[in-house]
């Protein structure tokens, strides 16, 4: 049961990532001047995809008893969470608005909903992913030695 606590925490975080971008902490609903969704919309899509993957893989982890699988998903969740955060902040550039008409990021103008609620909530959730999965790795390594 103790092993499953990390999977349950990941399911909760994943559910919040699913609900966050479009219901709990919505991204901007406006279109950019070219008539396409704003950058934050695509950040929301990325968070939604990460949330779905976390819920599905965490449910699978509850039923799969192989030792290596829990290590694997913890590392994958940490990498995906960090990648999501860096892309949302514009450190990793995904897309190109002028040529591809989509880009991951946040709005540049203050006062947009994505900067007030979505950005902070996603930052906290992505930090939670790192904390929970580092704790899971430490727990699994310590448990393995005993």
ZILIN-V388356 format. One record per run of one state. SS is the DSSP state (helix for helix, strand for strand, loop for the rest). FROM is the first residue (numbers start at 1). TO is the last residue. If there is no record, write none. Layout:
BEGIN
SS_FROM_TO ; SS_FROM_TO
END
This chain:
BEGIN
loop_1_1 ; helix_2_24 ; loop_25_30 ; strand_31_31 ; loop_32_36 ; strand_37_37 ; loop_38_38 ; helix_39_63 ; loop_64_66 ; helix_67_88 ; loop_89_94 ; strand_95_96 ; helix_97_100 ; loop_101_101 ; strand_102_103 ; loop_104_112 ; helix_113_145 ; loop_146_146
END
